[in-house]
Amino acid sequence: MEVAIFDTYVKRREGGYMHFDIIVSADTNYENVLTFGNAYLKSKSIEKQSVSSRDCRFCHVQEMIPIWEQNIRQQGYHIYEMEGCR
């Protein structure tokens, strides 16, 4: 299965950025990608900010990595945290 990777940067209110990838099946609608990004922010208790098209850009398509598969099958996406997400 191929997945699409969306590179995402969200400015934090207290300063700095959250940098993470939203990983979805390759046929996922872009509006759903943004919804998944907002669900991730909510899970981190960052509800007053949102992921917009300015923050989230398509990066590339690649083959599924097994560690992503369970999340994608269960919730439609996987988040790969890179910077400022903790």
C-alpha positions, -999 to 999 in steps of 0.1 A, spaced: 0 0 0 13 35 -8 10 63 16 11 101 11 33 122 34 23 157 43 49 179 59 33 201 86 44 231 106 22 247 132 32 278 151 28 274 188 12 303 208 40 301 233 66 304 206 83 280 183 68 254 159 55 219 160 69 200 130 52 167 121 42 145 92 7 134 86 8 100 69 -23 88 51 -33 63 24 -24 78 -10 -60 82 -20 -70 103 10 -88 136 4 -68 167 13 -96 181 35 -94 148 55 -56 153 60 -63 188 75 -90 172 98 -65 146 109 -40 173 117 -65 191 138 -74 159 156 -37 154 164 -35 190 178 -66 183 199 -49 151 213 -20 172 224 -44 197 241 -37 224 215 -73 231 206 -71 269 199 -48 264 169 -56 246 137 -38 231 107 -45 250 75 -34 246 39 -6 271 47 8 247 74 4 214 57 20 206 23 21 174 3 57 160 3 58 126 -14 44 92 -18 61 60 -6 54 24 4 38 18 38 61 12 67 46 -15 90 48 6 121 24 31 105 -1 5 93 -21 -1 124 -28 36 130 -38 42 94 -61 12 93 -77 22 127 -80 60 124 -71 69 89 -37 85 96 -4 82 114 16 112 129 53 112 127 65 137 153 97 156 145 102 189 164 83 207 191 57 181 196 63 170 231 
